[in-house]
Amino acid sequence: MSLVSALISALHSDEEGQGLAEYALILALIAIVAIVALIFLGGQVSKILSTVGNSI
């Protein structure tokens, strides 16, 4: 019986590690998308900010 409870507790701890890894992958994907968006839209954002700064 103690073997079964030890196995269940080991599986439970593996799920927490898996969840952490999934959150890390999602965070990395969001960071990559943000970097790519800044690379492609950086010039346009810079122009908009310059226009706003000059109008103030």
C-alpha positions in Angstrom: 0.0 0.0 0.0 2.8 2.4 0.8 4.3 1.7 -2.7 1.0 2.9 -4.3 0.9 6.1 -2.3 4.6 6.7 -3.1 3.8 6.3 -6.8 0.8 8.6 -6.6 2.9 11.3 -4.8 5.7 10.9 -7.4 3.2 11.4 -10.2 1.7 14.4 -8.5 5.1 16.1 -8.2 5.8 15.4 -11.9 2.6 17.2 -12.9 3.8 20.4 -11.2 7.1 20.3 -13.0 5.3 19.7 -16.3 3.0 22.7 -15.6 6.0 24.9 -14.9 7.7 23.8 -18.2 4.5 24.6 -20.1 4.3 28.1 -18.6 8.0 28.6 -19.5 7.3 27.5 -23.1 4.3 29.9 -23.4 6.4 32.7 -21.9 9.2 32.1 -24.4 6.7 32.0 -27.3 5.2 35.3 -26.2 8.7 36.8 -26.0 9.6 35.6 -29.5 6.3 37.0 -30.9 6.9 40.4 -29.2 10.5 40.6 -30.5 9.4 39.7 -34.1 6.6 42.3 -33.9 9.1 45.0 -32.7 11.5 44.2 -35.5 8.8 44.5 -38.2 6.9 47.4 -36.7 9.7 49.3 -35.0 10.1 51.9 -37.7 6.3 52.7 -37.7 6.2 52.9 -33.9 9.2 55.2 -33.9 7.5 57.5 -36.5 4.3 57.6 -34.4 6.1 58.4 -31.2 8.1 61.2 -33.0 4.9 62.7 -34.3 3.3 62.7 -30.9 6.5 64.1 -29.3 6.7 66.9 -31.8 3.0 67.8 -31.5 3.5 68.3 -27.7 
